[in-house]
Amino acid sequence: MTLTEKAAYLKGLTEGLGLDANKPETKIINELITLIEDMSRTIADLEEDVEYLNDYIEEVDEDLGTIEEDFYAEDDFDCDGDCDCCDCDCDCDFDDDEDFDEECYEIECPSCGETICFDSTIDRDDLVCPACQEKIGG
């Protein structure tokens, strides 16, 4: 039984009691029943909206998955800490084949010992350790 059906059943039971409509208690009971009916309809509408939105999100998620599969083909480079650019455990952002033409260097931070991987586009004198924020170069 849905909430709307339960509210209608409750209203029917109340009407079947034959309460005097002029008594304050009856007015309160009738107003509470009306409130319950309104709330049950609102909840039913919200449940319907949530179901629609869940279906819509699933469709969007499937579409996004398809786009990701097309955009990030399996043969694209994805650095997972064991990259082909150098023998370091780094967070390189090499995701195009043309990036492999760049030379990749690694250096150990003298302050914290973190291994830092960088390419030739970064001036070594401006290099800052991402772990401890200390300037490494010049």
TAJONOR-V911118 format. One record per residue. N is the residue number from 1. OMEGA is omega in degrees with one decimal (999 if undefined). NEAR is the number of other C-alpha atoms within 8 Angstrom. D_CENTER is the distance of its C-alpha to the mean C-alpha in Angstrom with 2 decimals. Layout:
# TAJONOR-V911118
n=N omega=OMEGA near=NEAR d_center=D_CENTER
n=N omega=OMEGA near=NEAR d_center=D_CENTER
This chain:
# TAJONOR-V911118
n=1 omega=-179.4 near=4 d_center=33.91
n=2 omega=177.7 near=5 d_center=31.24
n=3 omega=179.4 near=9 d_center=30.97
n=4 omega=178.3 near=10 d_center=32.84
n=5 omega=178.1 near=8 d_center=35.55
n=6 omega=178.0 near=9 d_center=35.88
n=7 omega=178.6 near=12 d_center=36.29
n=8 omega=178.1 near=9 d_center=38.95
n=9 omega=178.9 near=8 d_center=40.69
n=10 omega=177.8 near=9 d_center=40.78
n=11 omega=178.6 near=9 d_center=42.22
n=12 omega=177.5 near=8 d_center=44.84
n=13 omega=-178.9 near=8 d_center=45.85
n=14 omega=179.2 near=9 d_center=46.27
n=15 omega=-179.9 near=8 d_center=48.37
n=16 omega=-179.8 near=6 d_center=50.43
n=17 omega=-179.5 near=6 d_center=51.48
n=18 omega=-179.2 near=6 d_center=53.61
n=19 omega=178.1 near=7 d_center=52.76
n=20 omega=-174.9 near=6 d_center=54.72
n=21 omega=-178.1 near=6 d_center=52.51
n=22 omega=-178.6 near=6 d_center=54.39
n=23 omega=-179.7 near=7 d_center=53.47
n=24 omega=179.7 near=6 d_center=50.74
n=25 omega=-179.2 near=6 d_center=49.14
n=26 omega=178.6 near=11 d_center=48.89
n=27 omega=178.4 near=10 d_center=47.33
n=28 omega=179.7 near=8 d_center=44.63
n=29 omega=-179.9 near=8 d_center=44.01
n=30 omega=177.9 near=8 d_center=43.83
n=31 omega=176.8 near=8 d_center=41.38
n=32 omega=177.9 near=8 d_center=39.16
n=33 omega=177.8 near=11 d_center=39.34
n=34 omega=177.6 near=8 d_center=38.44
n=35 omega=179.2 near=8 d_center=35.45
n=36 omega=178.0 near=9 d_center=34.33
n=37 omega=179.9 near=11 d_center=34.75
n=38 omega=-179.6 near=8 d_center=32.72
n=39 omega=-179.0 near=8 d_center=29.90
n=40 omega=176.9 near=11 d_center=29.94
n=41 omega=179.1 near=10 d_center=29.80
n=42 omega=178.9 near=8 d_center=26.89
n=43 omega=178.1 near=8 d_center=24.96
n=44 omega=177.4 near=10 d_center=25.91
n=45 omega=179.5 near=8 d_center=24.66
n=46 omega=178.2 near=8 d_center=21.28
n=47 omega=178.1 near=8 d_center=21.04
n=48 omega=178.2 near=8 d_center=21.98
n=49 omega=179.7 near=8 d_center=19.37
n=50 omega=178.8 near=8 d_center=16.57
n=51 omega=178.0 near=8 d_center=18.03
n=52 omega=-178.6 near=8 d_center=18.21
n=53 omega=176.6 near=8 d_center=14.61
n=54 omega=177.6 near=8 d_center=13.52
n=55 omega=-179.3 near=8 d_center=16.00
n=56 omega=179.8 near=8 d_center=14.88
n=57 omega=177.7 near=8 d_center=11.20
n=58 omega=177.8 near=8 d_center=12.87
n=59 omega=179.0 near=8 d_center=15.17
n=60 omega=179.4 near=8 d_center=12.76
n=61 omega=177.6 near=8 d_center=10.99
n=62 omega=178.3 near=8 d_center=14.63
n=63 omega=178.7 near=8 d_center=15.69
n=64 omega=177.0 near=8 d_center=13.11
n=65 omega=177.9 near=8 d_center=14.27
n=66 omega=178.8 near=8 d_center=17.77
n=67 omega=178.9 near=8 d_center=17.37
n=68 omega=179.0 near=9 d_center=16.03
n=69 omega=179.9 near=9 d_center=19.01
n=70 omega=-175.2 near=7 d_center=21.35
n=71 omega=-179.1 near=6 d_center=20.24
n=72 omega=-179.4 near=7 d_center=19.88
n=73 omega=-176.4 near=8 d_center=23.00
n=74 omega=-177.7 near=5 d_center=24.01
n=75 omega=175.9 near=4 d_center=26.93
n=76 omega=179.1 near=9 d_center=24.96
n=77 omega=177.3 near=8 d_center=25.16
n=78 omega=-176.3 near=8 d_center=22.18
n=79 omega=178.5 near=12 d_center=23.23
n=80 omega=-179.3 near=6 d_center=22.20
n=81 omega=177.7 near=8 d_center=24.72
n=82 omega=-171.3 near=9 d_center=27.64
n=83 omega=179.0 near=13 d_center=28.05
n=84 omega=-177.5 near=7 d_center=31.12
n=85 omega=178.1 near=8 d_center=31.62
n=86 omega=-179.5 near=9 d_center=33.22
n=87 omega=-178.7 near=7 d_center=33.60
n=88 omega=172.7 near=10 d_center=31.17
n=89 omega=-171.9 near=9 d_center=27.94
n=90 omega=176.1 near=10 d_center=26.09
n=91 omega=-178.2 near=8 d_center=22.90
n=92 omega=178.7 near=8 d_center=24.66
n=93 omega=178.8 near=6 d_center=22.88
n=94 omega=179.5 near=11 d_center=25.36
n=95 omega=175.9 near=9 d_center=23.82
n=96 omega=177.6 near=8 d_center=26.82
n=97 omega=-179.4 near=9 d_center=30.20
n=98 omega=178.2 near=6 d_center=31.92
n=99 omega=-179.4 near=8 d_center=30.35
n=100 omega=178.1 near=10 d_center=32.43
n=101 omega=179.5 near=6 d_center=35.50
n=102 omega=173.7 near=8 d_center=34.55
n=103 omega=-179.9 near=8 d_center=36.12
n=104 omega=-178.8 near=10 d_center=33.85
n=105 omega=173.0 near=9 d_center=35.26
n=106 omega=-179.5 near=10 d_center=34.41
n=107 omega=177.5 near=7 d_center=35.83
n=108 omega=179.0 near=8 d_center=35.72
n=109 omega=-179.8 near=11 d_center=35.08
n=110 omega=-178.6 near=6 d_center=38.34
n=111 omega=-174.6 near=6 d_center=36.69
n=112 omega=178.3 near=7 d_center=34.02
n=113 omega=179.2 near=7 d_center=34.74
n=114 omega=175.7 near=8 d_center=31.31
n=115 omega=-176.4 near=11 d_center=31.73
n=116 omega=179.3 near=11 d_center=30.56
n=117 omega=178.5 near=14 d_center=30.30
n=118 omega=-179.2 near=9 d_center=31.04
n=119 omega=-173.5 near=9 d_center=32.58
n=120 omega=179.5 near=9 d_center=35.72
n=121 omega=-179.1 near=4 d_center=34.06
n=122 omega=177.6 near=8 d_center=33.61
n=123 omega=-176.6 near=7 d_center=36.81
n=124 omega=179.6 near=8 d_center=37.53
n=125 omega=-179.6 near=7 d_center=39.13
n=126 omega=-174.7 near=10 d_center=35.84
n=127 omega=178.8 near=10 d_center=33.76
n=128 omega=179.9 near=9 d_center=31.76
n=129 omega=179.1 near=12 d_center=30.32
n=130 omega=-178.1 near=6 d_center=26.52
n=131 omega=-173.9 near=6 d_center=26.97
n=132 omega=178.3 near=7 d_center=29.77
n=133 omega=178.0 near=7 d_center=29.95
n=134 omega=176.4 near=7 d_center=33.67
n=135 omega=-175.5 near=8 d_center=35.40
n=136 omega=-175.2 near=12 d_center=36.75
n=137 omega=174.8 near=8 d_center=38.88
n=138 omega=999 near=5 d_center=42.22
